[in-house]
Amino acid sequence: MSGAAIEVRIENQLVRFVPPSPINQQDVVSQLGGQETGGVVIKVLDRPRATLVIDREGRVTVHGTHRVDAARAAAKELMLRLGLSDAGLETELGPVIASFDFGMPLNITQIVGEIGAGTAVYDERLGCSVLEDSRHNLTLKVWPNGRCVVTNARHSNMVAMAAVYWRDQFSDKNYFVEGV
């Protein structure tokens, strides 16, 4: 089973942009119809499709994209609509949410406890095992059908390395269920 690559899909890449001059939250509300809530202003864009959060410091966090260039296009669109230049816009990458599939079902109740470079607990509400991976510094949610959702990752390459590592760990421990 080992050796083959696992296809990782980036579901969301959290990106924050810091403009040279802070964006005024009230301008986003009055000019673009942003919604003020809990100290931030939220603006949903249709094109590019993204949700923008403008914090008190005038920074823009982009949700709902899976590529940095799409997030940058959303931040640029916001700034241009406000009549601001996007020159000097700094990018800060946040966590990645990704998914992949082992391609085989597995017995997730066997994963619970200390395993390899991680610790797992069974989440009854989600019906999956939640594995805190200390080797790759991320969290895997593993379902019985072999599907995984990864949170708190810093890069898609790290997710791919974790996928191969855990596939090999589960295979070595015979956690995959044959013939189901």
N, C-alpha and C positions, 0 to 999 in steps of 0.2 A: 504493500500500500504506500510506502514512503517513496519519495523522489519526485512525484508529480507536483506541479505547481497548483496552487489553489487560487481561484479567481476572487479577488477582493473588490467589492463595490463600495465606493465612498457615497454615503447617504447624505452627509452634511459636513461641511467644513466651516467652523466658526471663525470668522475673520473680523478684526477690528481695524478701523482706519483712523489715523490721527491727522487731521488737517493742520497746516501751519497756523491758521487762526481758528479758534473753536467755533463750531456751528452753534448759532443761537437757537435754542429749543423753541422759543416763542415764534421765531420766523417760520419754523417747520409747521407749527400749529396754524398760524394765521395765513401763510401763503400756500401751503400744500395740504392742509387738512389733517395734519398729524394728530394723534391722540395722546394726551398727557395722562400718565398714570404712574404712581409710585416714584416720582422723581425722574422719570425718563419720558421721552416722547417716542411713540411708535408710529412708523409710516410704512404702509404696505405698498409695494410697487407691483404692477402687473408686468411691465417690461423694463428691465429684466425682472423675472418673478423672484421676489425676495422680501423679507421683512427686515426693516432697518430700525435699530434702537439707538437713539441719540441720548447720551448720558449727560449729566450736569457739567462735565468738563468739555462738552462739545465734540466728543468722539462718536464715531458711527460703528456700531457692531452689526454685522450682516448675518442673518439667519436664513436658512432655506436654500442655500446653494451648495454645490458639491465641488466647485472649482474656484480657485482664488480669482481668476480673471473674471468670472461671472460676478463674484462679490465686488470686485473693483468697479465693474461696469455699473452696478447698482449704486455704490457710493458716489461715483462720478455723476450719475443721473440726478441724484439728490442735490449734489452741490451745484450742478448746472441749472437745475430748476430754481435754485435759490439765487442764481446770478453770481455764484462763487467760482473761482478757478480751482481745478483739481491738482494744480502744480504743487509739488512738495508733499503730497499725500503719503504718509508713512503707513506701512502694513504691519500688523501684528497678527500672527497666526495663533488660533486657539485650538481646542480639541477637535478631533475628527470622530464622527460616528460612521462606522463602516459595517458591512455584513459580508458573510461568506457561507459556503456550505461544504461540509466535509464529504458529502456525497453518499453517506451511509448513516443509518440510524445508530444511536448509541444509548447505553443504559446510563442515564444522567444521575441516577441515585448513587451509582458507584463512584462518581466524581467527588462527592461530598467529603470534606476534610482536607488534610494536607496532601497535596499531589504535586509532584515535580516542583516547579518554581512558583507555586501558588497555593491558595486556600480557597475552597469552594463551599458554598452553602446552597441548599435547595430552597427556591422561592416558590412556595405553594401557590401564591396569588398569580404569578406569571407562568407557572408550570415549567420552569427551567432551572438549571443550576447556574449560579452566579459565581464566576471564577475570578478572583483577584490575582492577576498575573504580575508577580513582583519582578520577573525577569525582563519583561517588556514594558512594564509600568502602564498597564491598561486593564480594563475589565471586560470579560467575555460573558455574555449570556448565552448559554448552550441549551438548545431544545432537543427532545428525543429524536426528532427527524434529522438531526445533524446540522441544522441551521444555527448560525451564530450571529449575534449582533455585538459589536465591539464599541465601547464608549471610552472616553478619556484617553484616546490615542493621540499621538502628536504628528504621525505621518502614516500614509498608506503603506509604505514599505515596512514599517514596524508591525502593522497589522498582518501583512503577508508573512513576515518572519514568525510571528506568534501563531498564525494558523498552521504553518508547517510544524512548528515545535509541538503544539498541542495535538495535532493529528498523530504525530509519532509517539507522543506520550500515551495517548488513548489506545493506539494500536498495540504498543508494547504491553500494556496492562489488560488487553483484550476487552476493552469497554465498548467496542463497536459490535453491533448485533448483526450477525450474518443471516441471510435468507429471510428477512422480514419484508 
